[in-house]
Amino acid sequence: MSDDRELDLEYRPFSLDLADPLETADGTIDSRNGFLVRITDRGADDSPVGYGEATPLPGWTESHADCEAALARAAEEIEAGSAAAIEAVDEQVAARHAVGLALTDLTAQRESTPLYRYIGQGPMVGRVPVNATIGDGSTVETVREATDAVDRGFSCCKLKAGRRSVEEDIERIRRVREAVGPDVELRVDANEGWTYEEAATALEAAAEFDVSLLEQPLPAGALEGHADLRADDRGEGVDIALDEGLLEHGVDAICDAEAADALVLKPMALGGVDVARTVSAWVSELDIDPIVTTTIDAVVARTGAVHLAASIPDVSACGLATADLLANDLGKDPVLLEKGSAVVPQAKGLGVEGVWEE
């Protein structure tokens, strides 16, 4: 980068409809509204551009209004350098994600390296495994979506659950297992939707139907409850993952309580790809599996999450196959999905182009 004080930051809003409303235990998501960020190095001869994205999600990040206000501050403070711009958004995780990703994209381009190699300093990675996300629909809909995903090459499916009785969810799991066969990895994400008794019942059924992982079965605050589920012999072979609980408690408390086998890392909710990369390295040292997912983001943040996953050695299947949940997008997707894997862009930086054009 030519001079850290010769950067310009611009942002503009966007709104993207989902292809179909996504039903979860937390409610229905029917659109994603956020901000596209562009940082230009006007001091360089070729004026390289880095892109970032802030897509707030209620319950996970700051509000849309607070995000916009933070980006306005960053646009002013960047005249004092990149550190000042980051400091201006440090308390607003979605805005920080956008500014940090744009700066990292810009720097990786100047280093002539893909973003995942810049942040991970590791070897070239061609693909990362991804799971299909199956909405919390009826049993018939769930079976149809899961079999369609397997037909498209996915070997791991995550079923959303928690909106109906646990007995109905168990029936959905049973029918999906029958339909997809024994070789497909099944995960279940209850989005905090169960009581302890319901979760214990689901855990026993998950073991019977060879579910590999139960994600956030209890409310985020129930750290001891998750630890109890993890120690329950009826759930032998079923890992417990925390998602909402990571933001509620942090890594130290989760480790002290021995409450999780895996943690779900959402870069948008954690404050950026750089923050999520640090957390992934930390928990990996503690034998906790990091799983990267999006918050149903647009192409810029989604591609950043793919680079994050590619920077994690031996990463498990991640929730990155979410592009088709959107009816449209900000630009062409540089990430191809093939046989249950995301093909990692090898261009300089993020590898995202054409998103700023009107």
BAFI-712812 format. One record per residue (C-alpha): x, y, z. Coordinates in pm, 1 decimal. Layout:
N
          x          y          z
          X          Y          Z
...
end
This chain:
358
          x          y          z
        0.0        0.0        0.0
      143.3      337.7      -99.0
       46.8      546.2      206.6
     -197.0      448.5      479.8
     -334.8      804.1      477.8
     -421.7      803.7      107.8
     -726.2      581.9      137.4
    -1085.1      668.5       46.9
    -1380.4      479.4      196.8
    -1721.2      483.2       31.7
    -2032.2      284.9      116.3
    -2378.0      241.4      -21.9
    -2686.9       45.1       85.2
    -2830.8     -263.0      -77.7
    -3136.2     -482.1      -28.8
    -3157.9     -839.9     -151.5
    -3467.4    -1059.4     -134.6
    -3435.7    -1423.0      -40.4
    -3543.0    -1669.5     -306.2
    -3784.2    -1811.9      -48.0
    -3844.3    -1700.1      311.7
    -3617.5    -1900.5      545.6
    -3806.2    -2043.4      842.2
    -3595.2    -2085.5     1156.4
    -3668.5    -2121.6     1526.5
    -3571.2    -1751.9     1556.0
    -3831.5    -1643.5     1301.8
    -3863.9    -1588.5      928.6
    -3591.5    -1420.2      720.0
    -3717.7    -1285.4      386.2
    -3453.5    -1027.8      285.3
    -3099.3     -914.0      365.3
    -3027.9     -543.4      386.3
    -2679.4     -404.5      427.1
    -2397.8     -188.8      294.6
    -2131.6     -247.0       33.8
    -1798.7      -82.0      121.5
    -1524.2       22.6     -118.7
    -1179.1      139.6       -9.5
     -954.9      287.8     -277.3
     -580.4      345.5     -250.7
     -559.3      675.2     -440.4
     -185.0      698.5     -377.3
     -105.0      395.9     -592.6
      -57.8      425.0     -967.3
     -325.2      164.5    -1042.3
     -563.8      281.0     -762.8
     -645.7      -70.0     -634.9
     -982.4     -122.3     -467.0
    -1077.9     -341.2     -172.2
    -1435.8     -449.0     -106.7
    -1618.5     -517.5      217.7
    -1977.0     -588.4      320.8
    -2181.9     -510.9      627.5
    -2509.8     -704.1      643.7
    -2657.9     -661.8      992.7
    -2880.0     -937.3     1131.2
    -3114.2     -869.4     1426.5
    -3004.8    -1060.1     1733.0
    -2651.5    -1104.9     1601.7
    -2516.1     -760.6     1515.6
    -2583.4     -391.5     1560.4
    -2892.1     -241.9     1398.1
    -2898.8     -122.7     1037.4
    -2900.7      241.7     1156.7
    -2608.6      192.5     1396.1
    -2414.1       15.0     1122.9
    -2465.3      304.8      882.0
    -2358.4      557.3     1146.3
    -2041.8      357.9     1215.8
    -1953.0      341.7      847.5
    -2001.1      718.3      822.1
    -1749.2      762.2     1103.9
    -1503.6      525.2      934.3
    -1532.4      721.7      609.0
    -1420.3     1033.8      795.4
    -1153.5      871.8     1012.5
     -979.3      685.0      732.9
     -803.2     1010.2      643.3
     -594.2      941.4      954.9
     -514.0      588.2      840.2
     -657.2      237.4      840.1
     -617.4      190.0     1216.6
     -834.2      496.4     1278.6
    -1101.4      361.4     1044.3
    -1107.6       27.9     1229.0
    -1125.0      203.2     1564.7
    -1426.8      402.7     1441.6
    -1626.1       79.5     1390.5
    -1477.4     -130.5     1669.1
    -1804.3     -158.4     1866.7
    -2025.9     -241.1     1565.3
    -1943.3     -590.3     1443.5
    -2104.9     -579.3     1098.8
    -1948.8     -242.6     1016.4
    -1614.4     -365.0     1145.2
    -1648.9     -673.9      927.1
    -1695.8     -454.3      620.4
    -1408.6     -215.7      687.0
    -1170.2     -491.5      794.5
    -1250.9     -707.6      492.7
    -1205.4     -418.4      248.5
     -867.4     -331.8      400.8
     -757.4     -696.0      395.9
     -872.8     -737.7       35.5
     -674.5     -429.1      -61.0
     -360.6     -545.9      117.4
     -378.5     -899.0      -20.7
     -406.5     -753.6     -370.7
      -97.1     -543.5     -311.4
       77.8     -862.4     -190.0
      -41.8    -1039.0     -508.4
     -183.6    -1328.8     -309.6
     -530.1    -1477.3     -253.3
     -688.4    -1348.6       64.1
     -689.7    -1688.7      235.8
     -312.9    -1723.6      193.3
     -256.5    -1370.2      318.8
     -451.9    -1426.4      641.4
     -344.5    -1786.0      699.7
        9.4    -1783.7      563.2
      -52.4    -2144.7      463.8
      -33.4    -2360.4      150.6
     -249.2    -2335.2     -157.7
     -599.5    -2476.3      -99.6
     -821.8    -2569.0     -392.6
    -1148.1    -2654.3     -219.4
    -1321.9    -2646.0      116.2
    -1604.2    -2887.7      210.1
    -1947.5    -2731.9      252.7
    -2282.8    -2849.8      384.1
    -2627.1    -2796.8      237.4
    -2866.1    -2603.6      462.6
    -3215.6    -2755.9      474.4
    -3491.0    -2523.1      599.4
    -3727.0    -2605.8      884.8
    -4011.4    -2712.4      657.4
    -4256.8    -3000.2      666.1
    -4132.8    -3356.8      659.8
    -4208.9    -3386.7      288.5
    -4030.8    -3059.2      212.1
    -3732.9    -3154.7      427.8
    -3689.3    -3492.3      259.6
    -3721.5    -3336.0      -85.5
    -3464.0    -3064.9      -12.0
    -3218.4    -3311.7      141.0
    -3240.2    -3560.0     -145.3
    -3205.3    -3276.5     -397.5
    -2889.9    -3161.0     -216.6
    -2743.5    -3511.0     -220.0
    -2824.8    -3543.3     -589.6
    -2626.7    -3220.9     -643.4
    -2321.2    -3373.7     -475.7
    -2351.3    -3266.7     -111.7
    -2230.6    -3527.7      137.0
    -2328.2    -3321.3      444.9
    -2674.3    -3174.5      514.9
    -2771.0    -2949.0      805.8
    -3139.7    -2967.1      896.8
    -3297.2    -2667.6     1063.4
    -3524.5    -2770.8     1352.4
    -3700.6    -2638.7     1660.8
    -4021.1    -2483.2     1521.2
    -4244.2    -2782.1     1584.3
    -4269.2    -3057.1     1845.8
    -3953.4    -3253.1     1907.3
    -4139.2    -3568.8     1805.4
    -4211.3    -3412.5     1464.0
    -3847.4    -3306.8     1429.7
    -3733.2    -3659.9     1511.7
    -3966.0    -3791.4     1242.7
    -3815.1    -3543.9      994.1
    -3465.8    -3668.4     1084.5
    -3570.8    -4032.3     1057.4
    -3727.9    -3980.9      715.3
    -3427.2    -3791.5      584.2
    -3189.8    -4062.0      704.9
    -3400.3    -4324.7      528.8
    -3402.2    -4116.3      209.6
    -3033.5    -4021.0      185.5
    -2879.9    -4344.6      315.5
    -2603.4    -4407.8      566.5
    -2313.8    -4233.8      390.1
    -2442.4    -3875.4      411.8
    -2341.9    -3674.0      719.4
    -2646.1    -3522.4      891.7
    -2635.3    -3227.7     1129.4
    -2929.9    -3069.8     1311.1
    -2951.8    -2700.9     1407.4
    -3227.8    -2619.4     1657.7
    -3144.6    -2246.1     1686.6
    -3208.8    -2251.3     2065.8
    -3553.9    -2401.3     2005.8
    -3568.7    -2681.0     2265.4
    -3605.8    -2719.5     2639.3
    -3353.1    -2943.2     2812.4
    -3598.3    -3235.2     2817.2
    -3672.4    -3190.5     2446.0
    -3303.3    -3163.0     2364.5
    -3224.2    -3479.2     2561.4
    -3495.9    -3663.8     2368.7
    -3359.9    -3529.7     2040.0
    -3005.0    -3622.2     2140.2
    -3099.1    -3986.2     2193.6
    -3276.0    -3995.5     1856.0
    -2980.9    -3821.6     1690.5
    -2753.6    -4102.6     1808.5
    -3000.4    -4360.7     1675.2
    -3010.7    -4195.6     1331.0
    -2636.3    -4130.4     1315.4
    -2656.2    -3751.3     1332.2
    -2302.0    -3620.7     1372.3
    -2376.2    -3289.2     1540.8
    -2650.1    -3102.1     1728.4
    -2609.5    -2726.7     1692.6
    -2738.5    -2492.7     1962.7
    -3016.3    -2718.6     2094.3
    -3076.3    -2498.1     2402.3
    -3102.1    -2121.5     2453.6
    -2766.4    -1944.9     2441.1
    -2761.8    -1879.9     2813.5
    -2786.1    -2250.7     2904.2
    -2414.9    -2320.8     2914.9
    -2436.2    -2587.8     3186.9
    -2725.0    -2749.8     3003.4
    -2512.3    -2789.4     2693.1
    -2233.3    -2935.3     2907.0
    -2481.8    -3185.4     3052.1
    -2600.6    -3284.2     2704.7
    -2242.6    -3330.1     2592.5
    -2180.1    -3566.4     2886.3
    -2504.0    -3762.0     2835.2
    -2427.2    -4123.6     2737.0
    -2749.4    -4138.5     2533.1
    -2588.1    -3906.6     2280.0
    -2278.6    -4112.4     2216.0
    -2120.0    -4010.0     1887.0
    -2318.8    -3684.2     1860.6
    -2115.8    -3365.6     1898.0
    -2261.2    -3053.4     2057.3
    -2194.7    -2726.8     1871.8
    -2255.7    -2374.8     1997.1
    -2342.8    -2084.4     1769.6
    -2547.7    -1820.7     1951.6
    -2374.4    -1938.5     2271.5
    -2034.9    -1825.7     2144.0
    -2145.0    -1462.2     2141.3
    -2320.7    -1500.4     2476.0
    -2032.4    -1655.0     2668.3
    -1704.6    -1633.5     2475.2
    -1445.8    -1906.2     2427.5
    -1303.8    -1912.8     2782.2
    -1637.1    -1976.1     2954.2
    -1734.6    -2242.5     2700.7
    -1405.0    -2423.6     2751.4
    -1424.1    -2396.0     3130.4
    -1772.4    -2551.0     3123.8
    -1668.9    -2815.8     2866.7
    -1988.4    -2724.3     2684.7
    -1896.7    -2772.3     2316.9
    -1721.6    -3004.5     2073.2
    -1752.5    -2747.0     1793.1
    -1804.5    -2373.0     1758.7
    -1981.0    -2202.9     1469.7
    -1793.4    -1894.5     1351.6
    -1992.5    -1626.6     1171.6
    -1747.6    -1357.7     1056.8
    -2026.1    -1097.9     1029.8
    -2130.6    -1153.0     1392.6
    -1777.0    -1177.1     1529.6
    -1655.2     -849.5     1379.5
    -1465.3     -970.1     1076.6
    -1269.4    -1239.3      900.1
     -957.1    -1146.0     1096.2
    -1134.7    -1188.9     1431.1
    -1286.9    -1521.4     1323.5
     -945.9    -1641.7     1202.2
     -796.2    -1568.1     1544.7
    -1080.2    -1751.7     1721.2
    -1044.8    -2052.8     1490.3
     -673.0    -2085.4     1564.0
     -743.6    -2050.7     1936.0
    -1015.6    -2315.4     1960.1
     -830.7    -2557.0     1732.5
     -552.7    -2564.9     1990.7
     -818.3    -2667.5     2244.8
     -946.8    -2956.6     2025.4
    -1270.4    -2772.3     1948.9
    -1376.6    -2789.9     1585.3
    -1428.2    -2449.7     1414.7
    -1709.7    -2442.6     1157.2
    -1742.8    -2133.5      937.3
    -2088.6    -2017.8      827.9
    -2241.9    -1707.3      677.1
    -2539.2    -1508.2      800.8
    -2694.9    -1543.9      453.0
    -2465.2    -1272.9      324.1
    -2419.0    -1126.9      -22.6
    -2130.1    -1224.4     -247.4
    -1860.1    -1007.5      -88.0
    -1900.1    -1134.0      269.5
    -1976.6    -1485.8      151.2
    -1652.7    -1498.7      -47.6
    -1465.8    -1364.5      254.3
    -1605.5    -1654.8      458.7
    -1483.5    -1901.0      195.2
    -1133.2    -1752.6      220.9
    -1154.1    -1778.0      600.4
    -1246.5    -2147.8      578.9
     -963.4    -2209.0      332.3
     -716.3    -2059.7      580.5
     -814.5    -2316.1      849.5
     -620.5    -2645.8      825.1
     -840.1    -2957.1      781.9
    -1158.9    -2755.2      820.8
    -1486.7    -2947.5      859.1
    -1778.8    -2897.3      623.1
    -1884.4    -2532.8      653.2
    -2213.1    -2350.1      597.0
    -2101.1    -2155.6      292.7
    -2340.4    -2283.2       25.7
    -2593.1    -2007.8       85.4
    -2581.7    -1814.5     -243.1
    -2892.7    -1982.4     -379.7
    -3090.9    -1863.2      -77.5
    -3083.6    -1515.1     -235.2
    -3307.0    -1419.2     -527.4
    -3033.1    -1192.8     -663.6
    -2689.3    -1072.3     -560.7
    -2446.8     -779.9     -577.8
    -2242.4     -934.1     -858.2
    -2103.3    -1249.6    -1010.0
    -2008.7    -1518.3     -759.6
    -1639.0    -1613.2     -790.7
    -1695.6    -1928.8     -584.0
    -1809.9    -2239.6     -769.3
    -1979.6    -2524.9     -585.1
    -1883.5    -2870.1     -707.2
    -1972.0    -3202.5     -545.7
    -2017.4    -3063.1     -198.6
    -1711.8    -2838.3     -205.4
    -1651.7    -2467.9     -261.9
    -1379.6    -2400.1     -517.4
    -1158.5    -2134.3     -357.1
    -1079.4    -1827.0     -575.0
     -708.0    -1803.5     -651.9
     -706.8    -1444.4     -781.8
     -540.3    -1168.6     -581.6
     -738.2    -1062.3     -273.2
    -1101.5    -1167.4     -247.9
    -1139.0    -1223.6     -620.1
    -1470.2    -1034.6     -631.3
    -1531.1     -808.8     -931.4
    -1810.3     -598.4    -1077.3
    -2005.0     -541.6     -755.7
    -1989.1     -159.7     -750.8
    -2124.9      -97.1    -1099.1
    -2474.2       45.0    -1118.8
end
